[in-house]
Amino acid sequence: MSGSLSSLYGGRGVALVSGMGSRVRDSESREYIDFFNGHGAALFGHSDPILVSALQDAAQGIWSGGAGFESPARAELADALGAFLEGGRVFICNSGAEAIEAALKLAVALRPGRDKIFACRRAFHGRTCGALALTFNPKYKTPFKSILPEVGHFKPEELPELIDERTAAVFIEPVQGEGGVHPLEPVTGRALSDACAKSGALLVADEIQTGLGRCGALLASELTGLAPDIVCVAKGLAGGLPIGAAIWKGALGDFPPHTHGSTYGGNDLVARVAVAALKLLREKNYAAHAVKLGEELRAAIRAIGSPAIKEVRGLGLLNGVEIEPPSADIVRELQGRGLLALQAGPRVVRFLPSFAADSADAARAAEIFAGALAAVAAAR
Ligand SMILES: Cc1ncc(COP(=O)(O)O)c(C=O)c1O
């Protein structure tokens, strides 16, 4: 082979080749409980028959017609997403970072002359330049500082005091994912929403990881006191196919003509699968399943009773366990024992089960986690 992938992601050392529901298999036929799910993109689990069938149907039709042409699939998706906010308008793109970029440009366009943009300490909003400016971790930003727009980062509870008539927008994750799995206190979310409403600053909820039922509601904003003007979604929206969207209250206005766009955004193929995914989410009442399963998982992990566990936190199926040993060691050990998880910082293990996971998966995952903690402790 002549090409070689960049080493940006580090290596897990296995090739995942198939999946069904909450399980995946590697090229050696080893099975794993998947609480990683492609960084949370496989929100409905693997090979969901309804999504597979939607994709097969969509593949028979036009794949990419172009944004200037009408598309029944894109229109249906825009209607479904627009219903998230009052009179919602929608921009459809291909990833989370692109949804954030769209929200950032929109906020600047809708609030000309305002020169302040705020985000939170520990925030993660993506790695393209606008999204990277909103992201907090200097590890991701430092080499690119010279080309990033200015953003002020503060603790959520500090922000209401700082939001004023010069503030264009405030970006916030209802539950910080990458930053360590920290749910926003509803009282803080309400204070932030009030401060934005009073000053005319736009409140942007980054629901890329938290939204679409994962946290136990269509939008986790509902659970954390946030009343957003703009919402960004991505990850599970088309069950794991690339897609993102920025949704905003129609009364705010729109992008000036021809100031934003995307070749693939809202293409017919992915739009059809996203429409099917949103229908599935509603019909199966997966948000309620997420609440119940999340509670079971957190209870089972707390019941391990290990002194290595400092805190178990989360909302629905977005969960973090703060531990004493390095999370990288535990994530590696879990994989060796048949459970896929991911880090959320150096001391937090993140579990992102899909809607396909059940109580038996949660109980087994907690058992594997207990074994991994004990093994890592014994080896240290
Ligand atoms: C909260 C949040 N915002 C933005 C992003 C960026 O999304 P993407 O990787 O699709 O660009 C992510 C991805 O993990 C995320 O979790």
The ligand as a MOL file (V3000), in Angstrom:
LIG
                    3D

  0  0  0     0  0            999 V3000
M  V30 BEGIN CTAB
M  V30 COUNTS 16 16 0 0 0
M  V30 BEGIN ATOM
M  V30 1 C -20.1220 18.7950 22.0950 0
M  V30 2 C -19.4340 18.6150 20.7670 0
M  V30 3 N -19.3780 19.6390 19.9170 0
M  V30 4 C -18.7900 19.5310 18.7210 0
M  V30 5 C -18.1960 18.3550 18.3150 0
M  V30 6 C -17.5350 18.2490 16.9660 0
M  V30 7 O -18.2370 17.3770 16.1550 0
M  V30 8 P -17.5340 16.6950 14.8710 0
M  V30 9 O -16.4460 15.8060 15.3700 0
M  V30 10 O -18.6510 15.9650 14.1890 0
M  V30 11 O -17.0220 17.8240 14.0390 0
M  V30 12 C -18.2130 17.2660 19.1800 0
M  V30 13 C -17.5380 15.9960 18.8060 0
M  V30 14 O -17.1790 15.1870 19.5890 0
M  V30 15 C -18.8480 17.3970 20.4380 0
M  V30 16 O -18.8830 16.3770 21.3020 0
M  V30 END ATOM
M  V30 BEGIN BOND
M  V30 1 1 1 2
M  V30 2 1 2 3
M  V30 3 2 2 15
M  V30 4 2 3 4
M  V30 5 1 4 5
M  V30 6 1 5 6
M  V30 7 2 5 12
M  V30 8 1 6 7
M  V30 9 1 7 8
M  V30 10 2 8 9
M  V30 11 1 8 10
M  V30 12 1 8 11
M  V30 13 1 12 13
M  V30 14 1 12 15
M  V30 15 2 13 14
M  V30 16 1 15 16
M  V30 END BOND
M  V30 END CTAB
M  END
